[in-house]
Structures are given as C-alpha cells and as structure tokens.
Amino acid sequence: MESYRSKIFVLTELRDGGFHPISFELLGKGREIAERLGGELCAIVMGNQVGKDACMELIYYGADKVFLYNSELFSGPNIINFKHNLVRLVEEEKPDIFLVGATHFGRSLAPRVAAALKTGLTADCIDLEVDEKGELIQIRPAFTGNILAHIKTKTKPVMTTVRYKVMNACPRNSKRRGAVIVKEAEEPRERNVKFVGKYGTRKLNIADAEVIVSGGRGLGSPDGFNLLKELADLLGGVVGSSRTPVDEGWISKEHQVGFSGNTVKPKLYIACGISGSPQHLAGMKDSETIIAINVDPSAPIFKVADYGIVGDLYEVIPLLIKEIKARKVRKC
Ligand SMILES: Cc1cc2nc3c(=O)[nH]c(=O)nc-3n(C[C@H](O)[C@H](O)[C@H](O)COP(=O)(O)OP(=O)(O)OC[C@H]3O[C@@H](n4cnc5c(N)ncnc54)[C@H](O)[C@@H]3O)c2cc1C
C-alpha cells in the first residue's frame, strides 16, 4: 500500500446530471499539489444516485480516491446537509488542504465548513502554489485587483475556494487506478434553517460561453446592447458587460465580466467601448482571442487585444454584422 505524506481534498459539484467542470479544474490543481507534496488526492461526491462509473471519471482526471455519498439529503441545495457531512468527513480523515470551487454553491458552503472546523478560508483564489517548506500559498487579487496577495493559512485544513476557469484540468487518463469509498450520509440535528425549495430563472451561463460580445460605457445607452446581441447571435455567443452598464442599470449583473463579476475564458471575446480597467481585465484576459473596438487608440484594452479596431462601435459593428451575414449567405 502506498503511504502518503499529506492528504488533499477536492469537493466536486454536480450540475444537471454531471460534474460541473470546476470539479475537473480543481482536480488538475490538486494533482499538481499532490505530486509536489507526495500527497493523496481525494475527491468528494455528494449526490443522489451517483454511480461508481461516474466516480471513475474523477480518478481518470487525477483523483487517487473518491468518497461517494448517495442520499436524498443531497438532492437539493440544502447547504446544511452538505456542511454537516463534510465536517464529519474532515474530522475523520484530517486532510491538510481542502479545495472548493468558488461557485455560488461553494461560496455559500465553504465558509460554513471552515467556521465549524475553526480553520481559515481564503476565498476566490486565482492560483495556488507550494513553497519550498511545502506550505500552500494561496494567491488572490486584493485592493480591487491592483495587487495579488499571497496568503498562508496557519490552521488545518488549509481551506480555499478557487475561481472557475482559472485552473486547467489534467488530460483524461483511463489507465489511472484508484478507490471509490462509499460513505453513509447523516442527517444533521440542527434545524435552524428550513429549506423551502429552489427558485430563480437564471438562464445565462456566461462563464461557459465560447463567444462573448461585451459592451461598456462607450455604448452610451442600454439600446447599444441590442446591437451587441445581434452580433453575438450571429456568432453563436452571448452578451457580456463591463461593470459600468450594470451599475447604470442598462443590463443585469449576471452579464458582468471582471473582478467582481464573472471570470470568462471564451474562444472569442469582443470588447466594445470598454477601456480595459484592471478590474475588467481580471475577468477576461485569458480569453483565447480578444478583439477590442474603441475610439481611443490609447485605451489599455488594446494592450491585451489580439486585434484592435480604432473606431466608433456604432460604425464598426454594423459593418461586421453585414460582412458576417454576407459570408453566411455565400456559404449556403
Ligand atoms: C472593487 C471594484 C470592483 C470592480 N469590478 C469590476 C468588474 O468586475 N468588471 C468591470 O468591468 N469593472 C469593474 N470595476 C470598475 C472598473 O474600475 C472600471 O470603472 C470599469 O471597468 C470601466 O468600465 P468601462 O470600460 O465600460 O468604462 P470606461 O472606463 O469609461 O471606458 C469607456 C470606453 O469606451 C470608449 N468609447 C466611448 N465611446 C465609444 C464609441 N462610440 N465606440 C467605441 N468606443 C467608445 C472610450 O474611449 C473608453 O475607453 C470595479 C471597480 C472596483 C473599485
């Protein structure tokens, strides 16, 4: 039997019958840390009727062991059920490091677990490193994204939430072997919170979009988003925004890209009338191809853009739309 020097936990997240992609991103980083520390990487699955085959996927993506819970307690987002059972597992297994996704679910759950375990939590990390002493360095933006803070936690486990789309998954390796341990869930005794159901009509999933056409203050009014929507629809994409239009009430917060909004990594990001503040760049600079349209040739967005168009978006975008439509007709 292999003996490990440390134990790293990754909490996976289930979404629409499968694993949320952040689960694989966390396993990718967890694997890197485990290699560095000579550690064992353990994934935790909390769901209802999750098969062992599904858990094997987590092993192919880097886990050494999977703790699998199947219970009706986890069929809804009742956070107290998750918290109670995670705290029990941590007390039993005593991991050194515990990674959770900085999704709505993870952001709600991780602080509760950390508080119950009386350990520290570093939220919203964008990178993790191991120093020469074997201690985890948690890296996250601070002071509105102008500096990157490097944080160490003295208590164990070192708990951290990690932003979606900032880490890379390992390549899938179906030759990897590992164990799936079935665990019994326990119903918490505390009944301070009554779960009444799941509400909400969120449909936009900007973080997973492959094409994003984003607008900023340069749009001048909410109507400008109609033009961006036309371009986004033609490209099979969605509309994004800098914070200014959100603050102005031109578009809803779920469209916001940046430090206090969504982190995105699409194949194509078109920034229209966006200056390129550090807070905006923090959310989109890793996009595969960036096109910027701005009247000001000195706008900082051009420093990160692969293609820059200096011009009025109300002249440039209609030309782009016309050209794309013409090409689509020619293709038919
Ligand atoms: C704590 C904190 C968190 C923040 N979080 C975020 C965040 O998550 N996301 C975010 O985006 N910002 C965030 N901000 C705000 C950020 O600092 C900037 O204020 C914001 O990004 C600026 O938005 P903008 O580029 O749309 O506007 P501006 O900086 O005003 O830029 C507008 C641009 O449009 C150009 N323009 C004008 N007219 C046209 C035209 N007709 N055609 C083409 N170009 C034109 C101008 O040349 C200019 O470059 C945050 C700030 C703080 C303090």
The ligand as a MOL file (V3000), in Angstrom:
LIG
                    3D

  0  0  0     0  0            999 V3000
M  V30 BEGIN CTAB
M  V30 COUNTS 53 58 0 0 0
M  V30 BEGIN ATOM
M  V30 1 C -13.9700 46.9120 -6.1690 0
M  V30 2 C -14.1720 47.1560 -7.6370 0
M  V30 3 C -14.5750 46.0910 -8.4140 0
M  V30 4 C -14.7760 46.2760 -9.7900 0
M  V30 5 N -15.1830 45.2150 -10.5400 0
M  V30 6 C -15.3410 45.3750 -11.8750 0
M  V30 7 C -15.7240 44.2730 -12.7030 0
M  V30 8 O -15.9830 43.1530 -12.2400 0
M  V30 9 N -15.8290 44.4830 -14.0450 0
M  V30 10 C -15.5950 45.7130 -14.6200 0
M  V30 11 O -15.7170 45.8350 -15.8560 0
M  V30 12 N -15.2570 46.7650 -13.8400 0
M  V30 13 C -15.1410 46.6460 -12.5010 0
M  V30 14 N -14.8400 47.7220 -11.7360 0
M  V30 15 C -14.9010 49.0620 -12.3510 0
M  V30 16 C -13.6400 49.4360 -13.1280 0
M  V30 17 O -12.7130 50.0300 -12.2590 0
M  V30 18 C -13.9660 50.4340 -14.2690 0
M  V30 19 O -14.5910 51.5750 -13.7160 0
M  V30 20 C -14.8820 49.8450 -15.3410 0
M  V30 21 O -14.3720 48.6140 -15.7880 0
M  V30 22 C -14.9420 50.8240 -16.5290 0
M  V30 23 O -15.9110 50.3730 -17.4220 0
M  V30 24 P -15.8490 50.7790 -18.9470 0
M  V30 25 O -14.5830 50.3130 -19.5630 0
M  V30 26 O -17.1290 50.3150 -19.5470 0
M  V30 27 O -15.9220 52.3810 -18.8880 0
M  V30 28 P -14.8100 53.4710 -19.1860 0
M  V30 29 O -13.5670 53.2100 -18.4350 0
M  V30 30 O -15.4740 54.7840 -19.0040 0
M  V30 31 O -14.4560 53.2310 -20.7270 0
M  V30 32 C -15.3490 53.5130 -21.7860 0
M  V30 33 C -14.5480 53.3430 -23.0840 0
M  V30 34 O -15.4230 53.4640 -24.1850 0
M  V30 35 C -14.7370 54.1390 -25.2320 0
M  V30 36 N -15.7700 54.6840 -26.1100 0
M  V30 37 C -16.6050 55.7390 -25.8870 0
M  V30 38 N -17.4680 55.8660 -26.9060 0
M  V30 39 C -17.1690 54.8970 -27.8000 0
M  V30 40 C -17.7160 54.5190 -29.0720 0
M  V30 41 N -18.7670 55.1570 -29.5990 0
M  V30 42 N -17.1520 53.4950 -29.7390 0
M  V30 43 C -16.0740 52.8070 -29.2170 0
M  V30 44 N -15.5080 53.1400 -28.0190 0
M  V30 45 C -16.0720 54.1530 -27.3160 0
M  V30 46 C -13.8750 55.1590 -24.5270 0
M  V30 47 O -12.7770 55.5380 -25.3270 0
M  V30 48 C -13.4450 54.3880 -23.2700 0
M  V30 49 O -12.2090 53.7390 -23.4700 0
M  V30 50 C -14.6070 47.5600 -10.3850 0
M  V30 51 C -14.1660 48.6130 -9.5720 0
M  V30 52 C -13.9710 48.4260 -8.2350 0
M  V30 53 C -13.4960 49.5800 -7.3910 0
M  V30 END ATOM
M  V30 BEGIN BOND
M  V30 1 1 1 2
M  V30 2 1 2 3
M  V30 3 2 2 52
M  V30 4 2 3 4
M  V30 5 1 4 5
M  V30 6 1 4 50
M  V30 7 2 5 6
M  V30 8 1 6 7
M  V30 9 1 6 13
M  V30 10 2 7 8
M  V30 11 1 7 9
M  V30 12 1 9 10
M  V30 13 2 10 11
M  V30 14 1 10 12
M  V30 15 2 12 13
M  V30 16 1 13 14
M  V30 17 1 14 15
M  V30 18 1 14 50
M  V30 19 1 15 16
M  V30 20 1 16 17
M  V30 21 1 16 18
M  V30 22 1 18 19
M  V30 23 1 18 20
M  V30 24 1 20 21
M  V30 25 1 20 22
M  V30 26 1 22 23
M  V30 27 1 23 24
M  V30 28 2 24 25
M  V30 29 1 24 26
M  V30 30 1 24 27
M  V30 31 1 27 28
M  V30 32 2 28 29
M  V30 33 1 28 30
M  V30 34 1 28 31
M  V30 35 1 31 32
M  V30 36 1 32 33
M  V30 37 1 33 34
M  V30 38 1 33 48
M  V30 39 1 34 35
M  V30 40 1 35 36
M  V30 41 1 35 46
M  V30 42 1 36 37
M  V30 43 1 36 45
M  V30 44 2 37 38
M  V30 45 1 38 39
M  V30 46 1 39 40
M  V30 47 2 39 45
M  V30 48 1 40 41
M  V30 49 2 40 42
M  V30 50 1 42 43
M  V30 51 2 43 44
M  V30 52 1 44 45
M  V30 53 1 46 47
M  V30 54 1 46 48
M  V30 55 1 48 49
M  V30 56 2 50 51
M  V30 57 1 51 52
M  V30 58 1 52 53
M  V30 END BOND
M  V30 END CTAB
M  END
